[in-house]
Amino acid sequence: MGSPKDARQVTGNGTEPEFGIAPHKAIAPDKDAGRERRIELSDRQKECLSRIASGQTSSEIAKAIGLSPRTVDHYVADACRKLGVRRRVQAIVKATALDLF
């Protein structure tokens, strides 16, 4: 893949994201409203995305943290929604670019 800087280049308009108070509270442009919006991922959402980025499946993640695979999928889907993307890989690229995990 590439470095997080490479991920930033493919996810946005070429500008660096601004960071909020904590690393997991990034501010990203809101394309619809022309303003910035705060993106906050829960600890579980960040953990699931991090494990997916390392190559684990939903079933493997579920077994490791004591959840059902469906619950893991729910956390990932919510993270995708918050990040404004449709696919897991897009969520990982965007979360990495925004330094969310």
PEVEN-V446135 format. One record per backbone hydrogen bond with DSSP energy under -1.0 kcal/mol. NH is the residue of the N-H (numbers start at 0). CO is the residue of the C=O. E is the energy in kcal/mol with one decimal. If there is no record, write none. Layout:
[[NH,CO,E] [NH,CO,E]]
//
This chain:
[[6,2,-1.8] [7,3,-2.0] [8,4,-1.5] [9,5,-1.2] [19,24,-1.2] [24,21,-2.2] [25,38,-1.1] [26,17,-2.2] [27,36,-2.6] [29,34,-3.2] [33,29,-1.7] [36,27,-2.9] [38,25,-3.5] [40,23,-1.0] [45,41,-2.4] [46,42,-2.5] [47,43,-2.8] [48,44,-2.4] [49,45,-2.6] [50,46,-2.4] [51,47,-2.4] [52,48,-2.5] [53,49,-1.2] [54,51,-1.8] [55,50,-2.3] [60,56,-2.5] [61,57,-2.8] [62,58,-2.2] [63,59,-2.0] [64,60,-2.2] [65,61,-1.1] [66,61,-2.2] [71,67,-1.9] [72,68,-2.5] [73,69,-1.9] [74,70,-2.4] [75,71,-2.3] [76,72,-2.7] [77,73,-2.5] [78,74,-2.1] [79,75,-2.6] [80,76,-2.3] [81,77,-2.5] [82,78,-2.2] [84,79,-2.4] [90,86,-2.0] [91,87,-2.4] [92,88,-2.3] [93,89,-2.7] [94,90,-2.9] [95,91,-2.3] [96,92,-2.4] [97,93,-2.1] [98,95,-1.2] [99,94,-3.1]]
//
